[in-house]
């Protein structure tokens, strides 16, 4: 399963269309109040996943459904799986036609316009105890400015850690027992190695993006939902990266469309650092065994990013009790651990599950991957979503263009950020 945890945000026009068709204004998502799932449940519910019906996951879901139905013999769960391509459009179509499944797989950004239109159940109201069950940053990712409630149960999560080419760094006098823990330390290291190698061994693999700004403590959005990251702190960070580029600590191709990507360049031995998930050793074993031999892993510098997939309950469901019971059953710790053993590189959305590194690593023999899994398990305590749901691919493209100009000295960092913030606020999803 190679797809990224987060999906691209729905277009503003799609959100507007959904709001128009359903009345907008947040609906009555909290009107159901608390939902008691402890009594006898009955009826049929639909459960929709996103590109998970295959040889790896089908037996798992069939077993989970059968186990739930055994516990609740009067409930029938009908499993629907949608293909990966066009999933957002399919969700929008279902919502407009009032045919959303009772329980559906939604990342936070796709859940947003549905919550905005009152199409999702407020899980915080339905069962206030749920919030204590799940990883805090993941639970918070399903709460949105201007909308009361929480609209998804964190299901499986991803994050990145830092990977270093120890042999390359030692060649230029780096003590690999004391690697960076902050972004400024990473910048300083990149400048040092860039100068020492004459630009032959860059450390920083790519330009800073929105996630790097957020990870460094820059405020991305204000309470009104406006982008506000054109600050002196953010400009200073870009200025620091310009020094990295000037010192040869960043590959010049990172500024162009021909850039291969940080993980690819690391595997090619062209950079000494990258970020990637805990299953990165598997890729290295296949693509770059010589690099694997000198690779070490540490926690990410700054705040670790959080990538989230979750389960939501339709507010239009005719059987909310059974739907909520099933959604919480699928996302309980035992079932999440079993799922994540199949989905290499991902962690459960529950606090207890994400901390169960020993259970998750059962069967893993590679010592580097075992270490990485322990690191990401620890990172989950504070990992958070760094790129807000309002941020789009078009905004990323514009940001990259402006940052490239700033790093090349063709415009100031503050002017570049001003242009990006203005563009983002003019093009963000609105009600």
CORBELRA-V831987 format. One record per residue. N is the residue number from 1. RES is the residue in three letters. NEAR is the number of other C-alpha atoms within 12 Angstrom. D_FIRST is the distance of its C-alpha to the first C-alpha in Angstrom with 1 decimal. Layout:
n res near d_first
N RES NEAR D_FIRST
N RES NEAR D_FIRST
This chain:
n res near d_first
1 UNK 21 0.0
2 UNK 17 3.8
3 UNK 20 6.0
4 UNK 22 8.8
5 UNK 34 10.2
6 UNK 36 13.3
7 UNK 31 14.1
8 UNK 30 17.3
9 UNK 32 20.4
10 UNK 36 22.2
11 UNK 30 25.3
12 UNK 26 28.6
13 UNK 19 30.0
14 UNK 28 27.3
15 UNK 37 28.1
16 UNK 26 31.8
17 UNK 27 31.5
18 UNK 38 29.9
19 UNK 29 32.5
20 UNK 22 35.2
21 UNK 24 34.2
22 UNK 29 33.9
23 UNK 21 36.7
24 UNK 25 34.8
25 UNK 25 36.2
26 UNK 32 33.6
27 UNK 29 34.8
28 UNK 27 35.8
29 UNK 34 32.6
30 UNK 27 34.6
31 UNK 22 37.3
32 UNK 26 35.9
33 UNK 20 36.7
34 UNK 22 35.6
35 UNK 27 34.0
36 UNK 20 35.0
37 UNK 22 32.4
38 UNK 16 34.6
39 UNK 13 36.7
40 UNK 16 36.2
41 UNK 28 33.4
42 UNK 26 33.5
43 UNK 22 32.3
44 UNK 26 29.2
45 UNK 35 26.2
46 UNK 33 23.2
47 UNK 37 19.7
48 UNK 36 17.2
49 UNK 35 13.4
50 UNK 32 11.2
51 UNK 23 9.1
52 UNK 28 8.5
53 UNK 21 11.2
54 UNK 18 10.1
55 UNK 13 11.3
56 UNK 19 9.1
57 UNK 23 9.8
58 UNK 20 13.0
59 UNK 17 15.3
60 UNK 25 14.3
61 UNK 31 15.2
62 UNK 23 18.2
63 UNK 19 19.4
64 UNK 29 19.2
65 UNK 29 21.0
66 UNK 22 23.5
67 UNK 20 24.3
68 UNK 29 24.9
69 UNK 26 27.1
70 UNK 16 29.0
71 UNK 21 29.8
72 UNK 26 30.7
73 UNK 18 32.2
74 UNK 17 33.4
75 UNK 26 30.0
76 UNK 26 27.7
77 UNK 36 24.1
78 UNK 25 22.9
79 UNK 28 19.1
80 UNK 24 18.1
81 UNK 26 14.7
82 UNK 25 14.7
83 UNK 18 12.9
84 UNK 21 11.0
85 UNK 15 14.1
86 UNK 16 17.2
87 UNK 26 15.9
88 UNK 32 18.4
89 UNK 24 21.1
90 UNK 27 20.5
91 UNK 38 20.8
92 UNK 33 24.0
93 UNK 22 25.4
94 UNK 25 25.0
95 UNK 38 26.6
96 UNK 28 29.4
97 UNK 17 30.1
98 UNK 24 30.1
99 UNK 22 27.5
100 UNK 32 24.7
101 UNK 40 23.2
102 UNK 41 24.6
103 UNK 47 21.3
104 UNK 47 18.5
105 UNK 46 15.2
106 UNK 46 16.3
107 UNK 44 15.6
108 UNK 46 19.1
109 UNK 39 19.9
110 UNK 47 19.4
111 UNK 46 21.3
112 UNK 46 24.2
113 UNK 48 26.0
114 UNK 55 25.8
115 UNK 45 27.3
116 UNK 43 29.8
117 UNK 37 30.9
118 UNK 38 31.2
119 UNK 45 28.5
120 UNK 53 26.7
121 UNK 50 28.3
122 UNK 43 29.4
123 UNK 42 27.8
124 UNK 34 30.1
125 UNK 25 33.1
126 UNK 34 31.8
127 UNK 29 31.3
128 UNK 19 32.5
129 UNK 14 31.4
130 UNK 33 27.7
131 UNK 31 27.7
132 UNK 20 28.6
133 UNK 27 25.7
134 UNK 39 22.9
135 UNK 42 22.1
136 UNK 30 24.8
137 UNK 35 23.0
138 UNK 46 20.3
139 UNK 40 23.0
140 UNK 34 25.0
141 UNK 41 22.3
142 UNK 46 23.1
143 UNK 35 26.7
144 UNK 31 28.2
145 UNK 26 31.5
146 UNK 18 34.2
147 UNK 28 32.4
148 UNK 27 33.3
149 UNK 34 30.7
150 UNK 41 27.1
151 UNK 53 24.7
152 UNK 48 21.4
153 UNK 54 20.4
154 UNK 49 17.9
155 UNK 48 15.0
156 UNK 47 12.2
157 UNK 50 13.0
158 UNK 43 12.2
159 UNK 46 14.9
160 UNK 42 16.1
161 UNK 41 18.8
162 UNK 42 21.2
163 UNK 44 21.2
164 UNK 48 24.6
165 UNK 41 26.1
166 UNK 31 28.9
167 UNK 24 31.0
168 UNK 32 31.1
169 UNK 36 32.1
170 UNK 23 34.8
171 UNK 19 36.2
172 UNK 27 37.3
173 UNK 19 38.6
174 UNK 28 35.7
175 UNK 18 35.9
176 UNK 25 32.3
177 UNK 15 33.4
178 UNK 18 33.8
179 UNK 31 30.9
180 UNK 28 30.6
181 UNK 24 29.7
182 UNK 23 30.7
183 UNK 31 30.0
184 UNK 28 33.6
185 UNK 23 33.5
186 UNK 37 30.6
187 UNK 40 32.7
188 UNK 28 35.7
189 UNK 41 33.9
190 UNK 45 32.6
191 UNK 32 36.2
192 UNK 30 37.6
193 UNK 35 35.4
194 UNK 36 35.7
195 UNK 25 39.5
196 UNK 24 39.7
197 UNK 27 37.6
198 UNK 20 39.3
199 UNK 27 35.9
200 UNK 25 34.6
201 UNK 39 31.9
202 UNK 44 30.5
203 UNK 52 28.7
204 UNK 52 27.3
205 UNK 44 24.5
206 UNK 40 24.7
207 UNK 42 26.9
208 UNK 40 26.9
209 UNK 36 25.2
210 UNK 40 25.5
211 UNK 32 23.3
212 UNK 35 25.6
213 UNK 37 28.6
214 UNK 34 27.3
215 UNK 31 26.4
216 UNK 33 30.0
217 UNK 25 31.5
218 UNK 29 32.2
219 UNK 26 32.5
220 UNK 36 30.3
221 UNK 29 31.6
222 UNK 16 34.9
223 UNK 12 35.6
224 UNK 14 36.3
225 UNK 24 32.8
226 UNK 25 34.3
227 UNK 34 32.7
228 UNK 28 35.1
229 UNK 40 33.5
230 UNK 35 36.3
231 UNK 26 38.1
232 UNK 20 40.1
233 UNK 22 37.5
234 UNK 35 34.7
235 UNK 28 37.1
236 UNK 25 38.0
237 UNK 37 34.4
238 UNK 44 34.2
239 UNK 32 37.5
240 UNK 31 36.2
241 UNK 43 33.4
242 UNK 37 36.1
243 UNK 29 37.8
244 UNK 38 34.7
245 UNK 41 34.5
246 UNK 25 38.3
247 UNK 31 38.1
248 UNK 32 35.5
249 UNK 41 32.9
250 UNK 47 30.4
251 UNK 38 29.7
252 UNK 31 31.6
253 UNK 24 28.9
254 UNK 33 26.8
255 UNK 30 29.3
256 UNK 21 28.7
257 UNK 14 26.3
258 UNK 11 25.9
259 UNK 20 24.0
260 UNK 21 21.2
261 UNK 26 19.4
262 UNK 31 20.1
263 UNK 35 17.4
264 UNK 26 18.3
265 UNK 32 22.0
266 UNK 40 21.6
267 UNK 36 20.3
268 UNK 25 23.2
269 UNK 32 25.6
270 UNK 34 26.8
271 UNK 43 26.3
272 UNK 50 26.6
273 UNK 49 24.2
274 UNK 38 20.8
275 UNK 38 18.5
276 UNK 38 14.9
277 UNK 42 12.8
278 UNK 43 13.8
279 UNK 39 11.5
280 UNK 41 13.4
281 UNK 38 15.7
282 UNK 26 13.3
283 UNK 24 13.2
284 UNK 32 16.9
285 UNK 20 17.6
286 UNK 14 16.4
287 UNK 19 17.7
288 UNK 24 20.5
289 UNK 19 21.9
290 UNK 20 25.2
291 UNK 33 23.7
292 UNK 31 21.8
293 UNK 20 25.2
294 UNK 28 26.6
295 UNK 36 23.7
296 UNK 36 24.2
297 UNK 40 22.3
298 UNK 38 23.9
299 UNK 37 23.2
300 UNK 39 22.8
301 UNK 34 26.2
302 UNK 30 27.2
303 UNK 32 25.1
304 UNK 40 21.5
305 UNK 41 19.2
306 UNK 45 17.4
307 UNK 41 14.3
308 UNK 48 14.4
309 UNK 41 13.1
310 UNK 45 15.9
311 UNK 45 17.8
312 UNK 50 21.1
313 UNK 45 24.0
314 UNK 45 25.9
315 UNK 40 29.5
316 UNK 34 30.7
317 UNK 30 29.6
318 UNK 24 32.6
319 UNK 30 31.4
320 UNK 38 30.2
321 UNK 36 31.1
322 UNK 38 28.9
323 UNK 44 26.1
324 UNK 43 26.3
325 UNK 40 26.7
326 UNK 43 23.5
327 UNK 42 21.5
328 UNK 38 23.0
329 UNK 30 22.4
330 UNK 41 18.6
331 UNK 41 18.6
332 UNK 32 21.1
333 UNK 30 20.6
334 UNK 25 20.4
335 UNK 32 17.7
336 UNK 41 15.6
337 UNK 36 16.0
338 UNK 33 15.1
339 UNK 35 11.8
340 UNK 36 11.0
341 UNK 31 12.1
342 UNK 29 9.2
343 UNK 28 6.6
344 UNK 34 8.0
345 UNK 43 9.4
346 UNK 43 10.0
347 UNK 55 13.4
348 UNK 47 15.3
349 UNK 51 17.3
350 UNK 40 20.5
351 UNK 37 22.9
352 UNK 29 23.4
353 UNK 36 19.8
354 UNK 47 18.9
355 UNK 28 22.0
356 UNK 29 21.2
357 UNK 33 20.1
358 UNK 21 21.8
359 UNK 26 20.1
360 UNK 36 16.6
361 UNK 34 17.5
362 UNK 19 19.0
363 UNK 15 18.3
364 UNK 24 17.4
365 UNK 14 20.3
366 UNK 21 19.7
367 UNK 21 22.2
368 UNK 28 20.7
369 UNK 36 17.3
370 UNK 29 19.4
371 UNK 30 21.5
372 UNK 39 18.6
373 UNK 44 17.3
374 UNK 31 20.9
375 UNK 35 21.2
376 UNK 43 18.3
377 UNK 41 19.6
378 UNK 28 23.0
379 UNK 36 21.8
380 UNK 43 20.5
381 UNK 28 24.2
382 UNK 26 24.9
383 UNK 39 21.7
384 UNK 32 22.1
385 UNK 40 20.8
386 UNK 35 22.5
387 UNK 36 22.0
388 UNK 43 23.6
389 UNK 37 22.4
390 UNK 38 25.4
391 UNK 40 24.2
392 UNK 28 23.1
393 UNK 24 21.8
394 UNK 22 25.5
395 UNK 33 26.6
396 UNK 27 24.3
397 UNK 21 25.8
398 UNK 26 29.3
399 UNK 36 28.8
400 UNK 29 27.7
401 UNK 27 30.8
402 UNK 33 33.1
403 UNK 41 31.8
404 UNK 34 32.2
405 UNK 26 35.8
406 UNK 34 36.5
407 UNK 39 35.3
408 UNK 27 37.5
409 UNK 21 40.4
410 UNK 16 40.8
411 UNK 22 40.8
412 UNK 25 41.0
413 UNK 34 37.9
414 UNK 28 39.5
415 UNK 27 40.2
416 UNK 32 36.6
417 UNK 42 35.3
418 UNK 27 38.0
419 UNK 28 36.8
420 UNK 35 33.2
421 UNK 30 34.1
422 UNK 21 36.5
423 UNK 25 34.0
424 UNK 33 31.3
425 UNK 26 33.9
426 UNK 18 35.1
427 UNK 23 31.8
428 UNK 30 30.0
429 UNK 31 29.1
430 UNK 31 32.2
431 UNK 28 33.5
